[in-house]
Amino acid sequence: MSQKACTRCKRITTDERCPVCDITTSTNWSGLLIIIDPERSDIAQELNINIPGEYALRVR
């Protein structure tokens, strides 16, 4: 299965719809960001990420 990214929250998934936002996902994404502890991560706070997981840096 190909990985897809949510066009709103940028969370990476294999589903057609984002499990967090419930909107369609895109196969056109680049960059991988893995957030383990969003409360202690400066990058997660800057990007408003509250849930641990894999995220795309750019989604089209």
N, C-alpha and C positions, 0 to 999 in steps of 0.2 A: 504494500500500500504506500502511496505517496503521502508525504507530510504536507499539510496545508496550514495556513496561518489566518487567524481572525483579522478582518480588516479594521476592527475597532480596538480590541485590547492587545492584538498581536500574539496571542497565545498560540502555540503550535499544537496541532491535533491531526488525527487522520480522518476525522468526521467531516461531513459536508457542512455542518452547522457548528458554531462554537459552543462548547458545553457551558461556558460562563455567560456569554452575551446573547446566545441563541440567534446569531446572524450568520450569513453565509461566509465561508472561508475561501481563501485564494491560494492557488498553487504558485503564484508569482510573488515570492518573498526571498529575502536574502539576509544573511547575518544571523548568528545564533547567540542568544543570551540565556544562560541558565541561572535562575535565581533559586538559592537554597533557603536563605533566611531573609525575607523581604524587610523585616523590622530593623535589621542591622546593616542592610545594604544601602549605601549612598546612591548607587545607580538605580536600584528599585524605587527608592523614595523619589528620585528626580523624575522617573518615568511613570510614577503613580501605580506601581505594581504592588499588590497586596497579597497575592497568592503565589506560593512557590511553584516553579515549573519551568518549561522551556518557552522562550519568546523569540520572535523575529525582530530584527532591528529595523527592517524596511519591508512594508507590504504594499503591493499595488493591486 
